[in-house]
Structures are given as C-alpha cells and as structure tokens.
C-alpha cells in the first residue's frame, strides 16, 4: 500500500491509499505522509439544510471536542448541530435579533453570543439544550460584532464597530477596558489559547489578555475588514476591501505576504490549529485554502450558491464548516 501511494499517479487511487494509511503509526509511513498535502482532498461531505437558518447563517463556532457546531443567524436563533450525524440537535430562540458573533470556552461548557441589538448572552451548554446564564446589555446602542471568553471563562471581551474593546467580569458584572486603549476598531480576533486579542482598523493593536496592556502596534495603509492571528502569534492576517489578504510578521512589524485571488469582498478568515493553513471565504460564493508558509493558494472550494458569510476549522483539523446566504451550512472534510 505504501508503494502504491508513492508510485501511483492517479489522484483518485493515491487519495484512497492515503486514507487507508493516514492512521498508521509506523515511522516510515508517517515520514512519507507528512509531505503529502491532504488539504487537496477536501470535499463537500455534508450539507445542513433542513431546518437551517431561514435566510442566512452569520457566525459559527465548533466545540473543542469536534462534536458540535453552534451557528447564529438572522432569524433570532442559535442552532446546535451534531457533527457526527450531520443533524440538528435543537434550536434556541434568543430574542436578540441577528446573531453576529459566537465564542465557546476552552472547556466547552460556556457559549457566548453577540447580537445586532446590542445584547450579549452567556449560555451554559447542556447535552439537550443551552441554558441562559447571564445577560449583558452593551451601552452605546451598537451591534456586537465580536465576543470572546478568556481561558478561565471568567472574563468576556466584546467589540463593536468603530469603538474600543470592552472587558466584562462575569462574576461581578463590572466593565472595563484595555489599559490606555483609545483606538476605535472595526475588526477583532482572539488567539487560539485566548491569551491575546487583536484589534484593527487603520492600525493593528495586539493586546495581552492577562495584563490588559498593549503588546505591539502594526501599521496598516488602509482599514482592515477582517483580522486573524496565527496560533504561535507570530503572524497577523488581515483582509481588505480591495479583496486582498495581507500577512504581517509580528516581530518585524512588516507585511511579508499579500494574497490575491478573490474576486469579491472577503467575509471571514480562519487559521488551522497547526498554523500552516489559512482559510478565507468571500461573497464570490467560494472558500480558499492558502499555505501560510509559502503564501500560495492550495485549493478553492465550490458549492455554495450564495455569499459565504462565515467559516470555522475544527480543532482536530479534519474538516471546515461554512455558512452562506443560500440558507445552507456545509461541512468540508477528508472523506
């Protein structure tokens, strides 16, 4: 089988051989397979359409155990999906208008949502439902486009367009901010380990969650629409209105790569948990997978018939989920 994998030219046969070998533990097999680009195998392996969001899915997050997908839409609901069988587990009516942002705690026990109608809800995740634990009304009357929980789950971060980040103590209900934060932001991201938050507009600020102090500032020549941070925190990735994606080296502060290829506005960015691949979604109805090390396009995924609004990568790196204006949620993975 290993000889077949190495020598066979047919991609379909090579793909089948890879799938049979991928879980083998022998050193020789591992050494050969580690150089194989398994991302090229990504296919549309499921569509969650029945009882999906009536108009569009706007945000999503995958549980740390890769078993559950939480999605927020413009129909006043959060939907909870069983990824093992590709079926809806239950729907939670939130009465907050459109759900724009979601995050889940590292232990998988707490979910938070941010809505168009300036409300933040904190949910306790149960096997058969999510139970509202806390309600926060943001002051200022602006949509909540970013929510994130700290590593210990005791602190909530929220962001609104053209405002500074707010920090909420979930035990006391008190609200503060990062030390010296006087910058408005239109894009936000939190690191994989939840130790760093990045905010962006004309400049990009990198904040330490624990000390609440500014770590570094990067310069941007135009407003950053969408932002992401690599797991090792060495790269910041930003998407711009000109349909390009730029990659900053945090240490030098320089832009080291510019990725081009999208023909319409970029709506979402996600980075694989090993930090090797960047996934981007756009209004052109496609999803693109990029190699962050070489700054090259690896694959374009087609299948949605409407704008792709949001994407997420599973913690184990085995699949991607995407939500679209076409009313469907798709699962893309190695079959």
Phi and psi in degrees as a GROMACS rama.xvg file:
@    title "Ramachandran Plot"
@    xaxis  label "Phi"
@    yaxis  label "Psi"
@TYPE xy
-66.1079  -39.8723  UNK-2
-63.8681  -38.934  UNK-3
-62.6362  -42.9335  UNK-4
-62.173  -42.424  UNK-5
-73.8821  -35.5715  UNK-6
-99.6305  -24.7433  UNK-7
-68.6636  135.701  UNK-8
-95.1275  -24.3441  UNK-9
-68.7577  124.885  UNK-10
-66.2559  -34.1382  UNK-11
-66.2053  -42.6275  UNK-12
-68.0283  -42.7671  UNK-13
-61.5322  -39.7968  UNK-14
-61.2424  -46.0594  UNK-15
-63.067  -40.9184  UNK-16
-64.3533  -41.4108  UNK-17
-60.944  -43.8689  UNK-18
-64.775  -28.7944  UNK-19
-78.6227  -26.1493  UNK-20
-96.9063  -15.709  UNK-21
-60.7491  -27.2201  UNK-22
-101.594  7.8738  UNK-23
-71.4116  147.607  UNK-24
-105.523  -5.40703  UNK-25
-63.4588  140.361  UNK-26
-59.0984  -40.5184  UNK-27
-62.0167  -42.4053  UNK-28
-65.792  -45.486  UNK-29
-60.2926  -41.8772  UNK-30
-63.1027  -38.1073  UNK-31
-74.9652  -42.343  UNK-32
-71.2514  -25.9792  UNK-33
-66.6998  -18.6514  UNK-34
-94.6414  1.19087  UNK-35
-92.2907  128.873  UNK-36
-79.461  88.2542  UNK-37
-70.2976  -15.27  UNK-38
-64.3025  -22.8731  UNK-39
-67.8325  -13.3599  UNK-40
-85.2621  -5.33056  UNK-41
-60.7263  127.882  UNK-42
-132.629  161.56  UNK-43
-73.6375  104.104  UNK-44
-102.854  1.11459  UNK-45
-176.865  145.353  UNK-46
-125.845  123.452  UNK-47
-96.9895  94.6005  UNK-48
-115.213  -42.895  UNK-49
-62.26  125.258  UNK-50
63.152  24.3725  UNK-51
-74.9515  -176.396  UNK-52
-65.8318  134.256  UNK-53
-60.7254  -35.243  UNK-54
-115.935  -50.5221  UNK-55
-163.07  147.789  UNK-56
-92.7661  129.395  UNK-57
-109.922  -20.348  UNK-58
-157.015  158.337  UNK-59
-158.026  156.337  UNK-60
-150.028  142.594  UNK-61
-103.501  139.094  UNK-62
-64.6639  153.144  UNK-63
-57.7948  -26.0342  UNK-64
-90.6248  7.1929  UNK-65
67.4023  10.973  UNK-66
-95.58  -23.2451  UNK-67
-132.647  138.992  UNK-68
-114.192  129.817  UNK-69
-108.568  129.608  UNK-70
-128.179  144.564  UNK-71
-118.063  139.992  UNK-72
-133.885  -174.196  UNK-73
-92.5596  15.5318  UNK-74
-113.344  30.1831  UNK-75
68.2358  25.8407  UNK-76
-136.302  156.671  UNK-77
-112.675  130.864  UNK-78
-111.092  142.449  UNK-79
-118.477  122.157  UNK-80
-115.616  139.428  UNK-81
-88.0242  110.636  UNK-82
-76.0847  -16.9522  UNK-83
-68.8171  -36.6083  UNK-84
-114.918  -4.8779  UNK-85
68.6585  34.7825  UNK-86
-125.386  154.13  UNK-87
-71.6581  127.807  UNK-88
-84.6681  -49.0869  UNK-89
-167.621  164.754  UNK-90
-118.922  132.685  UNK-91
-110.648  118.671  UNK-92
-76.2465  127.016  UNK-93
-108.267  -19.4233  UNK-94
55.3669  42.0588  UNK-95
-128.535  10.3847  UNK-96
78.4823  -154.996  UNK-97
-64.0766  132.426  UNK-98
-89.6647  119.644  UNK-99
-102.378  -28.6566  UNK-100
-144.735  147.539  UNK-101
-139.675  149.995  UNK-102
-149.757  157.203  UNK-103
-130.241  145.894  UNK-104
-70.152  159.745  UNK-105
-62.7339  -27.7811  UNK-106
-87.7561  -1.76512  UNK-107
73.3504  15.1855  UNK-108
-102.123  -15.0207  UNK-109
-129.898  135.037  UNK-110
-119.913  141.482  UNK-111
-127.054  146.743  UNK-112
-131.748  150.296  UNK-113
-120.952  141.118  UNK-114
-125.075  169.083  UNK-115
-65.6669  -30.1316  UNK-116
-97.3539  45.1132  UNK-117
53.3444  27.3608  UNK-118
-113.838  144.765  UNK-119
-122.49  131.278  UNK-120
-121.122  142.013  UNK-121
-110.881  126.474  UNK-122
-118.746  141.369  UNK-123
-92.5062  125.598  UNK-124
-87.7091  121.353  UNK-125
-114.522  167.079  UNK-126
-64.6538  -32.431  UNK-127
-111.928  -0.459256  UNK-128
-172.653  167.737  UNK-129
-111.366  133.928  UNK-130
-111.409  126.797  UNK-131
-65.6962  124.778  UNK-132
-102.501  -31.8038  UNK-133
-155.855  149.508  UNK-134
-129.967  132.121  UNK-135
-127.854  127.235  UNK-136
-102.312  115.362  UNK-137
-70.7702  138.491  UNK-138
-83.4754  145.048  UNK-139
111.85  -14.0372  UNK-140
66.1107  35.2435  UNK-141
-120.153  145.186  UNK-142
-58.3055  143.53  UNK-143
-89.8079  102.667  UNK-144
-94.5357  -5.51596  UNK-145
-148.977  130.596  UNK-146
-135.652  144.617  UNK-147
-155.637  144.543  UNK-148
-101.12  146.789  UNK-149
-70.5961  169.842  UNK-150
-59.6725  -37.1683  UNK-151
-85.9768  -3.76374  UNK-152
75.4596  7.57378  UNK-153
-98.319  -10.4629  UNK-154
-126.251  138.387  UNK-155
-116.609  135.595  UNK-156
-111.727  137.008  UNK-157
-135.272  148.877  UNK-158
-135.973  143.578  UNK-159
-127.214  158.154  UNK-160
-61.698  130.531  UNK-161
62.8633  29.0939  UNK-162
-131.546  168.875  UNK-163
-84.589  164.052  UNK-164
-70.8572  140.144  UNK-165
-107.685  144.43  UNK-166
-121.573  121.886  UNK-167
-112.118  130.857  UNK-168
-85.9311  112.961  UNK-169
-72.5314  -17.4591  UNK-170
-81.6921  -41.4913  UNK-171
-100.871  -19.8869  UNK-172
82.2502  1.43987  UNK-173
-72.8709  155.264  UNK-174
-127.565  134.671  UNK-175
-141.22  -155.546  UNK-176
-155.381  179.424  UNK-177
-70.9763  146.842  UNK-178
-63.3713  122.606  UNK-179
75.8522  10.8068  UNK-180
-74.47  108.87  UNK-181
-122.569  10.5355  UNK-182
-100.034  137.017  UNK-183
-77.5917  151.113  UNK-184
-136.413  151.964  UNK-185
-123.12  -3.61561  UNK-186
-142.547  147.065  UNK-187
-141.459  154.077  UNK-188
-156.216  154.615  UNK-189
-123.786  144.517  UNK-190
-69.8588  162.916  UNK-191
-58.0294  -39.1102  UNK-192
-86.5013  1.57836  UNK-193
63.067  28.2145  UNK-194
-99.5339  -14.3748  UNK-195
-137.37  138.557  UNK-196
-118.848  139.005  UNK-197
-117.01  133.283  UNK-198
-123.657  144.217  UNK-199
-143.754  145.543  UNK-200
-153.948  -105.225  UNK-201
-80.2072  -24.2413  UNK-202
-125.016  161.602  UNK-203
-116.035  121.439  UNK-204
-107.542  137.348  UNK-205
-113.438  120.126  UNK-206
-113.795  142.258  UNK-207
-87.8789  120.601  UNK-208
-64.8543  -41  UNK-209
-69.9787  -48.6074  UNK-210
-86.0579  -17.6261  UNK-211
63.004  30.6783  UNK-212
-116.057  158.036  UNK-213
-73.8302  127.678  UNK-214
-91.624  -41.4375  UNK-215
-165.727  154.365  UNK-216
-122.681  133.548  UNK-217
-112.392  146.896  UNK-218
-92.3267  141.089  UNK-219
-129.83  139.025  UNK-220
-80.311  -15.5474  UNK-221
-148.616  172.537  UNK-222
-67.1109  135.118  UNK-223
-87.7381  122.641  UNK-224
-80.9629  -46.7055  UNK-225
-131.379  144.289  UNK-226
-137.435  152.502  UNK-227
-149.755  160.25  UNK-228
-130.491  136.929  UNK-229
-70.7865  154.848  UNK-230
-57.1939  -35.0544  UNK-231
-85.4256  0.887308  UNK-232
63.0126  21.4118  UNK-233
-91.659  -15.5069  UNK-234
-131.566  140.715  UNK-235
-112.703  135.824  UNK-236
-119.495  132.142  UNK-237
-130.608  142.55  UNK-238
-107.678  143.121  UNK-239
-125.091  164.376  UNK-240
-64.0994  -21.1637  UNK-241
-81.7914  9.02436  UNK-242
74.9091  17.6808  UNK-243
-103.717  159.846  UNK-244
-120.85  130.185  UNK-245
-114.81  143.749  UNK-246
-117.677  121.917  UNK-247
-98.328  141.96  UNK-248
-89.1375  118.68  UNK-249
-65.5018  -41.176  UNK-250
-60.7212  -47.8483  UNK-251
-86.2917  -22.5369  UNK-252
79.9953  6.56296  UNK-253
-97.179  153.015  UNK-254
-79.1066  120.767  UNK-255
-103.831  -20.2574  UNK-256
-144.896  146.368  UNK-257
-125.78  120.508  UNK-258
-100.326  128.147  UNK-259
-124.672  153.118  UNK-260
153.987  -26.8407  UNK-261
-74.8213  142.436  UNK-262
-105.876  -0.346766  UNK-263
-144.778  176.227  UNK-264
-59.6044  139.889  UNK-265
-84.839  131.527  UNK-266
-108.678  -22.7665  UNK-267
-158.019  147.83  UNK-268
-130.489  144.947  UNK-269
-148.117  146.135  UNK-270
-118.336  135.812  UNK-271
-62.177  154.556  UNK-272
-68.8904  -17.6193  UNK-273
-89.6522  -2.46283  UNK-274
76.4191  6.21808  UNK-275
-88.452  -25.4564  UNK-276
-127.692  140.305  UNK-277
-110.222  136.692  UNK-278
-117.966  132.334  UNK-279
-128.244  146.182  UNK-280
-123.489  155.392  UNK-281
-149.663  175.015  UNK-282
-73.1457  -8.7292  UNK-283
-79.3598  5.3692  UNK-284
78.7814  16.5286  UNK-285
-122.52  165.283  UNK-286
-125.492  133.391  UNK-287
-116.881  140.745  UNK-288
-111.843  125.28  UNK-289
-118.114  145.016  UNK-290
-86.0422  114.981  UNK-291
-70.8837  -27.9903  UNK-292
-72.1529  -40.7128  UNK-293
-102.358  -6.95445  UNK-294
58.4197  40.6163  UNK-295
-119.799  152.063  UNK-296
-78.8411  128.052  UNK-297
-98.2668  -37.4152  UNK-298
-165.244  148.22  UNK-299
-116.17  127.657  UNK-300
-99.0629  127.79  UNK-301
-115.411  147.941  UNK-302
163.342  -32.1227  UNK-303
-78.5177  148.855  UNK-304
-105.232  5.0615  UNK-305
-139.036  177.554  UNK-306
-51.0705  140.705  UNK-307
-92.4551  114.105  UNK-308
-88.6856  -32.2327  UNK-309
-153.899  152.738  UNK-310
-141.457  158.568  UNK-311
-148.648  148.629  UNK-312
-111.278  133.528  UNK-313
-64.802  147.944  UNK-314
-56.5918  -31.364  UNK-315
-84.6128  -1.62875  UNK-316
73.984  12.0828  UNK-317
-87.208  -18.9478  UNK-318
-156.911  163.109  UNK-319
-118.5  144.917  UNK-320
-117.384  149.641  UNK-321
-143.051  145.06  UNK-322
-121.34  143.814  UNK-323
-137.874  163.7  UNK-324
-67.1884  -13.9238  UNK-325
-77.7174  2.74611  UNK-326
86.4035  5.25086  UNK-327
-115.288  159.025  UNK-328
-120.688  127.646  UNK-329
-111.966  150.041  UNK-330
-115.519  124.911  UNK-331
-115.596  127.325  UNK-332
-161.021  174.16  UNK-333
-77.0664  117.642  UNK-334
